[in-house]
C-alpha cells in the first residue's frame, strides 16, 4: 500500500502554511507537502529548532517545493498577529491552504501569555485568530474551481469532555487535563463547522475542513510529561507506545483534507477500528460537536477573547 505522501497531487505553485512543525505531525506534513512541490511556510516557536526542522525538510525536496520558517507562538496573541502579517507580506497575500496543526496536551494547569487556559488558548483561540487574520489571503488564492482550504486538526479526544463556555479557562472548576484537552479539541470541530456555515453564507471560495490522525506517535504526550505529568498522562503512555501509528502514516487524514476531494465541513480520520489507524475516511463527531448553537456562541466568545474580527462576519442560521 502506498504511503499517504505518495498519493499527493503535484502541488507546484501552491502555498501552504503549517503550524507546529518542529516535530511530529507538523514536520511530517511539511516534508510531504514540500516534496510534492508546495511552498511550505513552517511555523515554529523556537528559531533554532525551527531552522533544524526546515533544514530536514529541505533535504528531502527534489523538485519545485520549498520550505521556510515563520516564528509563531499560538499562546501569545501578539505573536499570532505578527506572524499573520509576516505571512501575508511574504506570500503576496495569497495562501492556498492553512493547516492548523499545532497543539499542546495534558500537563498541569497553566496559562497563555494572554491569561487563557493553556490548552484552549493554544489549541483553539490562537488558531482561530490566525485563521481570521489570514482569511484575506485565503480568499485571494481561492476560486470556484480550486478553493483555498482551512484544515483544523481535532482529535479522538474531543469526546472526552464537554465545553463549558461560562468557565472556558477553568477558574471555577477543579482542573482536569484530559477534559481540558477534550474541550479544546471539541472547540476545533465546532469552529470548523461554524466557519464552514459562514463561508457558505458569504459565498466565499474557501473550504473549512477538520481532520484527526487517530493514535499517532508524536511529541504531544512527551511534551505534556515534560511540563509536569499527571497519573492520567502516565496511563496514556502504554496505548500511545503500542497502538499508535507512525507520523508518516498518521498524516493521511490531514493530507486528504488539504489536497484531496473534499467538501466544506467534512471531518476525516482513519478508517480502522475505533478510528485509531488506517487510511483517511469520514470520521464520527460527538453529539456536542454537532451543536450549532454551541458553535455560534463559541464563535462570538472567541472573537471577544482574542479581539480579532471574525471572517466571514455574517451570523449563521442556528
Beta strands, then each sheet from edge to edge (+ up, - down):
strand 1: 15-18
strand 2: 39-44
strand 3: 66-71
strand 4: 97-100
strand 5: 148-153
strand 6: 206-211
strand 7: 267-270
strand 8: 280-282
sheet 1: 3+ 2+ 1+ 4+ 5+ 6+ 7+ 8-
end
